[in-house]
């Protein structure tokens, strides 16, 4: 099976994703003992999940870091299980270069995370971020703040920390856009029934289309698949997601916006990638502006209902289009048969039809 998951790439022409985290516990806690040296004693810093308005989330995820000059221990709670996080010391301005990556780890099945190590020199802000959103050599490469934990106070007592971070989340200086990429890697989870209990089995980015998007495709075959797959989502909302489609041989998977919502085939440079979706959002209006989807030519594509040994094009297209309309991947096993579950394989056609949970997520964004 192949795992479909998300990373974020930041550039001055990209747009911001405000996705919704699935977290639990604690609101107001004690602030940090400010300063790296507190009369020789270990200091403590509390980190919290914050919402799109930069308020601490009630019963949201949280963590506590105990640190001294040379060493730290961090324990996080209410995080997304099986998700990799990195604890960083962040340096203003955006993109935070140089960044000090303190330690990385994967939240366990109890939604907890334990990190420890050398307390490296770095900026006054301490964040727990998605590992896919940070390049320890080059700084932040993505921005998905509702998935992070932020310091209650900065470690040097900087009173401007909260107000600056709020502005940062709203504008990131002159940067007004961020782009999200979703793609695939190998894995083999079990697949229970679509109706199995457990988590809600939908997850929203917090952004949406304001108008019906038109689209172009590299070939007539891709155009037909795109129309069918978009129509699957469109049938479950009265918003109107199915725009006009046309063939455009120049359609491609672009690094910057070109005014086209494109479907194309190409050789993605990372091994094991099934398909890639790049979606641009406006950070001020939370509106989706453009998306590109590319199907990796490393795979044999076709109609798995009539052909054996192929990756089903409609199956993968329907999943990827979910990202283009504002839904995130899911990785919990109880969600493994919904369209937005982040895994697929040769012969899989289960994502062609939406599960009730996919429809619920879509209608929370666009209405019934």
C-alpha positions in Angstrom: 0.0 0.0 0.0 1.1 3.6 -0.4 0.8 6.3 2.2 -0.6 9.8 1.2 0.5 12.5 3.5 1.1 16.2 3.6 4.0 18.6 3.7 4.0 22.4 3.3 6.3 24.6 1.3 6.6 28.3 1.8 7.4 31.0 -0.8 6.6 34.6 -1.2 3.9 33.8 -3.8 2.1 31.1 -1.8 -0.9 31.0 0.5 -1.6 29.9 4.0 -3.4 26.8 5.1 -5.2 27.0 8.4 -6.0 23.3 9.1 -7.9 22.0 12.1 -6.0 19.9 14.6 -7.5 17.0 16.5 -6.2 17.7 20.0 -7.2 17.4 23.7 -6.7 19.1 27.1 -5.7 22.2 29.1 -6.3 25.9 28.6 -4.5 28.4 30.9 -1.4 27.2 32.6 1.5 28.9 34.4 3.9 30.9 32.2 7.5 29.9 31.9 10.1 30.9 34.3 11.8 33.3 32.0 15.5 33.1 31.2 17.9 30.2 30.5 19.5 30.6 33.9 17.2 30.8 36.9 19.6 30.8 39.8 21.0 27.5 38.7 17.7 25.8 38.7 15.9 24.1 35.8 13.4 26.4 34.1 10.0 25.4 32.7 8.2 26.5 29.6 4.5 25.6 28.7 3.4 25.3 25.1 -0.2 25.3 23.9 -2.3 24.7 20.8 -3.8 27.9 19.5 -6.7 28.6 17.1 -6.8 30.7 14.0 -7.3 33.9 16.1 -4.3 33.0 18.2 -6.1 32.1 21.3 -5.2 29.1 23.5 -7.6 26.3 22.5 -9.8 25.1 25.4 -9.0 21.5 26.2 -6.4 21.7 23.4 -3.0 20.0 23.1 -0.2 21.2 25.3 3.2 20.4 26.5 5.8 21.3 29.1 9.5 21.7 28.6 12.0 21.6 31.5 15.3 23.0 30.5 18.7 24.2 31.8 21.7 25.7 30.0 22.6 22.4 28.5 19.7 19.9 28.5 15.9 19.8 28.1 13.1 17.4 28.5 9.7 17.9 26.8 6.4 16.1 27.2 3.5 16.8 24.9 -0.1 15.7 25.4 -3.2 15.5 23.2 -1.2 15.4 20.0 -2.1 13.6 16.7 -1.1 10.0 17.2 1.4 8.5 14.7 2.4 12.0 13.6 6.0 13.2 13.7 6.8 16.4 15.4 10.0 18.5 15.8 10.7 20.8 18.8 12.5 23.9 17.5 14.0 27.2 18.8 12.6 29.7 16.3 14.4 32.9 15.3 12.5 36.0 13.9 11.9 37.0 11.2 10.2 34.4 9.0 11.3 31.9 7.8 13.2 31.5 11.1 16.6 30.8 9.6 18.7 29.7 11.4 16.5 27.3 13.3 17.7 25.0 16.1 16.0 21.6 15.9 16.1 20.2 19.4 14.6 16.8 18.9 12.0 14.9 16.8 9.7 12.1 17.6 6.3 10.4 16.8 3.3 10.9 19.0 2.2 7.5 20.5 -1.2 5.8 20.5 -2.1 7.7 23.7 -1.4 11.0 21.8 1.7 11.7 24.0 5.2 12.7 22.9 8.5 12.6 24.8 11.6 14.4 23.6 14.9 15.2 25.3 18.4 16.2 24.4 20.9 19.1 24.3 19.4 22.5 24.7 20.9 24.1 21.6 21.4 27.9 21.2 18.7 29.6 19.2 15.8 32.0 19.2 13.6 33.0 22.1 10.5 31.2 20.7 10.1 27.4 21.3 7.6 25.7 19.0 6.5 22.1 18.5 5.9 21.8 14.7 5.1 19.1 12.2 8.5 17.7 11.1 7.4 18.0 7.5 7.1 21.8 7.9 10.7 22.4 9.0 14.1 22.0 7.3 16.7 22.1 10.1 19.2 23.4 7.6 17.1 26.2 6.0 14.3 27.1 8.4 10.5 26.8 8.2 9.4 25.4 4.8 5.7 25.3 5.7 3.1 26.9 7.9 0.3 24.9 9.5 -0.1 26.7 12.8 -3.2 25.0 14.2 -1.2 21.7 14.2 1.6 23.3 16.3 2.2 24.1 20.0 3.5 27.6 20.8 5.2 28.9 23.9 3.1 30.6 26.5 6.0 33.1 27.0 9.2 33.4 25.1 12.2 32.0 27.0 13.9 35.4 27.3 10.8 37.1 28.7 10.1 38.9 25.4 6.8 40.7 26.0 6.3 41.1 22.2 6.2 37.4 21.6 2.4 36.9 21.7 1.5 40.0 19.7 4.2 39.3 17.1 3.3 35.7 16.7 -0.3 36.7 16.2 0.7 39.1 13.5 3.0 36.5 12.1 0.2 34.0 11.8 -2.0 36.5 10.0 0.6 37.9 7.6 4.1 36.5 7.9 5.5 39.8 6.9 5.1 40.4 3.2 4.5 36.7 2.5 0.9 36.3 1.6 0.6 32.7 0.3 1.6 29.2 1.1 1.2 26.1 -0.9 0.4 22.6 0.3 1.6 19.4 -1.3 0.1 16.0 -0.7 1.7 12.8 -1.9 2.3 9.1 -1.4 4.8 6.8 0.3 4.8 3.0 1.0 2.9 1.5 3.9 0.5 -1.3 4.7 -2.2 -0.5 7.2 -5.2 -2.7 7.9 -8.6 -1.7 6.5 -11.7 -2.0 8.7 -15.2 -1.2 7.5 -16.2 2.3 6.4 -18.7 2.5 9.2 -16.2 1.6 12.0 -16.3 3.7 15.1 -13.5 5.8 16.7 -12.4 9.2 15.4 -14.6 11.5 13.3 -12.8 10.4 10.1 -12.7 13.8 8.5 -10.3 16.7 8.9 -10.5 20.2 7.5 -7.9 22.6 6.3 -10.0 25.6 7.4 -10.0 27.1 3.9 -12.4 26.8 0.9 -13.4 28.0 -2.5 -15.4 31.1 -2.8 -16.5 30.4 -6.4 -16.8 27.4 -8.6 -13.3 26.5 -9.9 -12.8 25.7 -13.6 -10.0 23.3 -14.6 -7.7 22.1 -17.4 -6.2 18.7 -18.1 -3.1 17.7 -20.1 -5.1 15.1 -22.1 -8.7 14.1 -22.9 -8.4 11.0 -20.7 -7.3 13.1 -17.7 -10.1 15.6 -18.4 -12.7 12.9 -18.3 -11.3 11.5 -15.0 -11.1 14.9 -13.5 -14.7 15.7 -14.4 -15.9 12.4 -13.0 -14.0 12.7 -9.7 -14.9 16.3 -9.2 -18.5 15.4 -9.8 -18.4 12.8 -7.0 -17.6 15.6 -4.5 -20.0 18.0 -6.2 -22.9 15.7 -5.9 -22.7 15.9 -2.1 -23.0 19.7 -1.8 -25.2 22.4 -3.3 -22.2 24.8 -3.5 -21.2 24.0 -7.0 -17.7 22.5 -7.2 -17.8 21.2 -10.8 -16.7 24.0 -13.1 -15.9 24.0 -16.8 -13.1 21.7 -17.9 -10.9 21.8 -21.1 -7.9 20.2 -22.5 -4.6 22.2 -22.3 -1.5 20.3 -23.4 0.6 22.9 -21.4 -1.1 22.0 -18.1 1.5 21.0 -15.6 2.5 20.8 -11.9 3.8 24.3 -11.4 6.0 25.8 -8.7 4.1 29.1 -8.8 0.5 30.0 -9.6 -0.3 30.3 -13.3 -4.0 30.9 -13.2 -4.9 27.2 -14.0 -6.3 24.4 -11.9 -4.3 21.7 -13.7 -4.3 17.9 -14.0 -1.2 16.4 -15.5 1.1 13.3 -15.6 4.8 13.6 -14.8 7.8 12.0 -13.1 7.8 13.2 -9.5 11.4 13.2 -8.1 10.7 11.4 -4.9 10.4 7.6 -5.1 7.1 6.0 -4.2 4.9 9.0 -4.9 1.5 8.1 -6.4 0.2 11.6 -7.0 0.8 15.1 -5.8 -1.6 18.0 -5.1 -0.4 21.5 -4.7 -3.0 23.9 -3.4 -2.7 27.7 -2.9 -4.7 29.6 -0.3 -5.1 33.3 0.6 -4.0 33.9 4.2 -6.3 36.9 4.7 -9.5 35.5 3.3 -8.9 31.7 3.9 -10.0 31.2 0.3 -8.5 28.6 -2.0 -7.2 30.3 -5.2 -5.6 27.5 -7.3 -4.5 23.9 -7.3 -2.4 21.5 -9.5 -2.6 17.7 -9.4 0.0 15.4 -10.9 -0.1 11.6 -11.3 3.4 10.1 -11.1 4.4 8.2 -14.2 6.4 5.7 -12.1 3.1 3.9 -11.7 1.0 2.0 -14.2 -2.3 3.8 -14.4 -5.6 2.6 -15.7 -9.1 1.5 -14.7 -8.8 -1.1 -12.0 -12.3 -2.3 -12.5 -11.4 -3.7 -15.9 -7.6 -4.0 -15.8 -5.3 -5.9 -13.3 -2.1 -4.6 -11.9 -2.9 -0.9 -12.4 -3.2 2.1 -10.1 -6.8 3.2 -10.5 -6.7 6.8 -11.9 -10.2 7.7 -10.8 -9.6 6.3 -7.3 -6.5 8.5 -6.7 -8.0 11.5 -8.5 -11.0 11.5 -6.1 -8.7 11.5 -3.1 -6.4 14.2 -4.4 -9.4 16.4 -5.4 -10.5 16.2 -1.7 -7.3 18.2 -0.9 -8.1 20.7 -3.6 -11.5 21.3 -2.0 -10.1 21.7 1.6 -9.9 18.3 3.3 -6.8 16.8 4.9 -5.4 13.2 5.0 -6.4 10.8 7.7 -4.2 8.0 9.1 -6.1 6.4 11.9 -7.0 2.8 11.2 -10.7 3.2 12.0 -10.8 5.7 9.1 -9.0 3.4 6.6 -11.9 3.0 4.1 -12.9 6.7 3.7 -11.8 8.5 0.6 -9.4 10.8 2.5 -7.6 8.0 4.2 -4.0 8.5 3.4 -3.1 5.1 1.8 -3.7 3.3 -1.5 -2.4 0.5 -3.6 -2.6 -1.2 -7.0 -6.2 -2.3 -7.7 -7.8 -0.2 -4.9 -11.0 1.5 -6.0 -12.5 2.2 -2.6 -11.8 5.9 -2.8 -14.0 6.4 -5.9 -17.1 6.7 -3.8 -17.3 9.0 -0.8 -17.9 7.6 2.7 -20.4 9.3 5.0 -17.5 10.9 6.9 -16.1 12.4 3.7 -19.5 13.9 3.0 -19.8 15.3 6.5 -16.4 17.0 6.2 -17.3 18.4 2.8 -20.7 19.7 4.0 -19.1 21.4 7.0 -17.1 23.4 4.5 -19.6 24.1 1.7 -23.0 23.1 3.1 -25.4 20.3 2.1 
